[in-house]
Amino acid sequence: MEKKKNSIVRITVYCLIVVFLIAIINLQINMNELRDTIDKQDEQIVGIEDDIAEYNIMLTEEKDDDYYERRARELNYHFRNEIIFYNDFAE
């Protein structure tokens, strides 16, 4: 009878060890996924902070004729009498 109790206790302990190992592995996988998510969000934060800095520079910039001309060129506008050349060889 004592041997049967001893084997039941061993089986129980082994099962608990297996359950704990599975739980630890699962926690490690979750931690790695959270670290990856944090890294991606840190990259997004840096990108957004760069955008904010660029927009602040644009807001503090003096709004004169050169500014409006440069902004129009960024939006692909041009003067009526202007000749536009395209470089197809770069492709």
C-alpha positions as CSV (number, residue, x, y, z in Angstrom):
1,M,0.0,0.0,0.0
2,E,2.9,2.4,0.8
3,K,4.4,1.8,-2.6
4,K,1.1,2.7,-4.3
5,K,0.9,5.9,-2.4
6,N,4.4,6.7,-3.2
7,S,3.9,6.2,-6.9
8,I,0.7,8.3,-6.9
9,V,2.6,11.2,-5.2
10,R,5.4,10.9,-7.8
11,I,2.9,10.9,-10.7
12,T,1.2,14.0,-9.2
13,V,4.5,15.8,-8.7
14,Y,5.6,15.0,-12.3
15,C,2.3,16.2,-13.6
16,L,2.7,19.4,-11.6
17,I,6.2,19.9,-13.0
18,V,5.0,19.4,-16.5
19,V,2.2,21.9,-16.0
20,F,4.6,24.5,-14.5
21,L,7.0,24.0,-17.4
22,I,4.2,24.5,-19.9
23,A,3.1,27.6,-18.1
24,I,6.7,29.0,-18.0
25,I,7.1,28.4,-21.8
26,N,3.8,30.0,-22.5
27,L,4.8,33.1,-20.4
28,Q,8.1,33.3,-22.3
29,I,6.3,33.2,-25.6
30,N,3.9,36.0,-24.5
31,M,6.8,38.1,-23.2
32,N,8.6,37.8,-26.5
33,E,5.5,38.9,-28.4
34,L,5.0,41.8,-26.1
35,R,8.7,42.9,-26.5
36,D,8.2,42.8,-30.3
37,T,5.0,44.9,-30.0
38,I,6.9,47.4,-27.8
39,D,9.7,47.6,-30.3
40,K,7.3,48.3,-33.1
41,Q,5.5,50.9,-31.1
42,D,8.7,52.6,-30.2
43,E,9.6,52.8,-33.9
44,Q,6.2,54.3,-34.5
45,I,6.7,56.9,-31.7
46,V,10.0,57.9,-33.2
47,G,8.4,58.3,-36.6
48,I,5.6,60.4,-35.2
49,E,7.9,62.6,-33.2
50,D,9.9,63.2,-36.4
51,D,6.7,64.2,-38.2
52,I,5.8,66.5,-35.4
53,A,9.2,68.2,-35.5
54,E,8.9,68.6,-39.3
55,Y,5.4,70.1,-39.0
56,N,6.6,72.5,-36.3
57,I,9.3,73.7,-38.6
58,M,6.8,74.1,-41.4
59,L,4.5,76.1,-39.0
60,T,7.3,78.5,-37.9
61,E,8.4,79.0,-41.5
62,E,7.7,82.4,-43.0
63,K,4.9,82.3,-45.5
64,D,6.2,84.3,-48.5
65,D,6.0,83.8,-52.3
66,D,8.9,81.4,-52.3
67,Y,7.1,79.2,-49.7
68,Y,3.9,79.1,-51.7
69,E,5.8,78.3,-54.9
70,R,7.8,75.5,-53.3
71,R,4.6,74.1,-51.7
72,A,2.8,74.2,-55.1
73,R,5.7,72.3,-56.7
74,E,5.5,69.6,-54.0
75,L,1.9,69.2,-55.1
76,N,2.9,69.0,-58.8
77,Y,1.5,72.3,-59.8
78,H,3.4,74.6,-62.2
79,F,3.1,77.9,-64.0
80,R,1.1,78.2,-67.3
81,N,4.1,79.2,-69.4
82,E,6.5,76.8,-67.8
83,I,8.0,73.9,-69.8
84,I,8.3,70.7,-67.9
85,F,10.8,68.0,-68.7
86,Y,10.5,64.4,-67.6
87,N,13.4,62.0,-67.2
88,D,12.4,58.5,-68.3
89,F,15.9,57.1,-68.4
90,A,16.1,56.9,-64.6
91,E,13.8,54.0,-64.5
